[in-house]
Amino acid sequence: MFRLDRTKVVIVTSTNQRNLHLRFPAENGYLRVSRLTATTLAADLGFDVDALDDLRLAVAEVVNYLVESSTAEQVVLRLVADHGGFRLEGMTVDEDDESARATEPMGPTVGLEDAALLDDGAVDDLLHAVLGATTDEYRIGVIGDRRYVWLAKHTPDATDPGRTGSVDASPVGADDGGE
């Protein structure tokens, strides 16, 4: 049985209650914290039980991939829940790496712009299958030993064809220019 080392702390920072930044040791024992945090945020958006199960599975696969595919010491997850849905950006970092901050913008290419995007042949087929079936969008990339994963699951009303307007895909924290 896996036991968490109580001397290793999950660091949670937040710019508000729907924008969380988790940083924890790159160990599979922290999967539960990640899944529970993600599904709690998504539940607050009104996701149904099936969507929450999908998200739970997607987050578990992302964290498992980040832990197993890198020699980095820590995993950083940025979790955002807003009117457009739920978004997660995960990356591997070393303990002294301060480059992953909760206030940085987040989007499908932020953090991945310099990364080599990985397709089905470069990553375990199971990860692509799970993310393809459980999320609305996802990206997987790598720079050196650092791994990146970004995913989005839209709220039901955000993907409804009868809904007017569009999902806000702008990076979290990006300045909207006051419009």
C-alpha positions in Angstrom: 0.0 0.0 0.0 1.3 3.5 -0.9 1.7 5.9 2.0 2.0 9.6 1.5 5.1 11.1 3.1 3.6 13.7 5.5 6.7 15.8 5.0 5.8 16.4 1.4 3.2 19.0 1.0 0.6 19.7 -1.7 0.9 23.4 -2.3 -2.3 25.1 -3.3 -2.5 28.7 -4.4 -5.4 30.5 -5.8 -6.2 33.7 -7.5 -9.9 33.0 -6.7 -12.0 30.0 -5.8 -12.2 28.8 -9.4 -8.6 29.2 -10.4 -6.4 26.8 -8.5 -2.7 26.0 -8.8 -1.6 22.6 -7.3 2.1 21.6 -6.9 3.0 18.2 -5.5 5.7 15.5 -5.6 5.7 13.5 -8.8 4.2 10.4 -7.1 1.1 8.6 -8.0 -0.2 8.8 -4.4 -1.3 12.4 -5.2 -3.7 11.3 -7.9 -6.6 11.4 -5.5 -5.9 15.0 -4.5 -5.9 16.0 -8.2 -9.1 14.1 -9.1 -11.0 15.4 -6.1 -10.0 19.0 -6.7 -10.8 18.9 -10.4 -14.2 17.2 -9.9 -15.1 19.6 -7.1 -14.5 22.6 -9.4 -16.4 21.0 -12.3 -19.3 20.0 -10.0 -19.7 23.6 -9.1 -20.2 24.4 -12.8 -23.1 22.0 -13.0 -21.4 19.0 -14.8 -23.6 15.9 -14.6 -22.4 12.6 -13.0 -21.2 11.2 -16.4 -19.2 14.3 -17.2 -17.6 14.3 -13.7 -16.7 10.6 -14.2 -15.1 11.5 -17.6 -13.1 14.3 -16.0 -12.0 12.2 -13.0 -10.7 9.6 -15.5 -9.0 12.2 -17.7 -7.3 13.9 -14.7 -6.0 10.5 -13.4 -4.5 9.7 -16.7 -2.9 13.1 -17.1 -1.3 12.9 -13.6 -0.2 9.3 -14.2 1.4 10.3 -17.5 3.2 13.3 -16.0 4.5 11.2 -13.1 5.5 8.1 -15.2 7.0 9.9 -18.3 9.4 12.3 -16.6 12.2 12.3 -14.1 11.1 15.7 -12.8 10.5 16.0 -9.1 7.1 17.7 -9.0 3.9 18.0 -11.0 2.1 21.4 -11.3 -1.6 21.5 -12.2 -3.5 24.7 -13.0 -7.2 24.1 -12.7 -9.7 26.7 -13.9 -13.5 26.5 -13.8 -15.5 29.4 -15.4 -18.5 30.0 -17.7 -16.8 28.2 -20.6 -16.1 25.0 -18.6 -13.2 23.3 -17.0 -9.5 23.6 -18.1 -6.4 21.9 -16.8 -2.8 22.6 -17.6 -0.3 20.1 -16.2 3.4 20.1 -16.3 6.4 18.5 -14.7 9.0 20.7 -12.9 11.9 20.3 -10.6 11.5 21.4 -7.0 13.6 24.6 -7.5 11.8 25.5 -10.7 9.7 28.7 -10.1 8.7 29.2 -13.7 5.2 27.6 -13.3 3.2 30.3 -11.6 -0.6 30.4 -11.0 -0.9 33.9 -12.4 0.5 33.0 -15.9 -2.1 32.9 -18.7 -3.4 29.4 -19.6 -4.6 28.1 -22.9 -4.1 25.3 -25.4 -0.8 26.8 -26.6 0.4 28.7 -23.5 3.4 26.6 -22.2 3.2 24.5 -25.4 4.3 27.1 -27.9 7.9 26.0 -27.6 7.0 22.3 -27.0 7.1 19.6 -29.5 3.4 18.5 -29.7 3.2 14.7 -29.3 0.9 12.7 -31.5 -0.5 9.2 -31.0 2.8 7.5 -31.9 4.9 9.4 -29.3 2.6 8.9 -26.3 0.9 5.8 -24.9 -2.2 5.1 -27.0 -4.2 4.7 -23.8 -3.6 8.4 -22.9 -4.8 9.6 -26.3 -7.8 7.2 -26.2 -8.9 8.4 -22.7 -8.4 12.1 -23.4 -10.1 11.8 -26.8 -13.1 10.1 -25.2 -13.4 12.2 -22.0 -12.5 15.7 -23.0 -13.5 18.2 -25.6 -10.0 19.3 -26.4 -6.5 18.3 -25.4 -2.8 18.9 -26.2 0.3 16.9 -25.1 3.8 18.3 -25.5 7.4 18.0 -24.3 10.4 20.3 -24.0 13.5 18.4 -22.9 12.4 16.4 -19.9 9.4 18.7 -19.1 6.1 17.3 -20.0 3.0 19.4 -20.7 -0.7 18.4 -21.0 -3.6 20.8 -21.5 -7.3 19.8 -21.6 -10.7 21.3 -21.7 -14.2 20.1 -20.9 -16.9 22.6 -21.8 -20.0 23.1 -19.8 -23.1 21.7 -21.4 -24.4 25.2 -22.3 -21.1 26.2 -23.8 -21.3 23.4 -26.4 -25.1 23.7 -27.0 -25.6 24.4 -30.8 -28.5 26.7 -29.8 -26.3 28.8 -27.6 -25.5 32.3 -29.0 -21.9 33.6 -28.6 -18.8 31.5 -28.2 -16.8 29.9 -25.5 -14.2 32.2 -24.1 -11.0 30.6 -25.3 -8.7 33.4 -24.2 -6.0 32.5 -21.9 -6.8 32.8 -18.2 -5.3 35.9 -16.7 -5.0 37.5 -20.2 -5.9 41.2 -20.3 -9.2 41.7 -22.1 -8.3 45.3 -23.0 -11.2 46.6 -20.9 -13.9 45.7 -23.5 
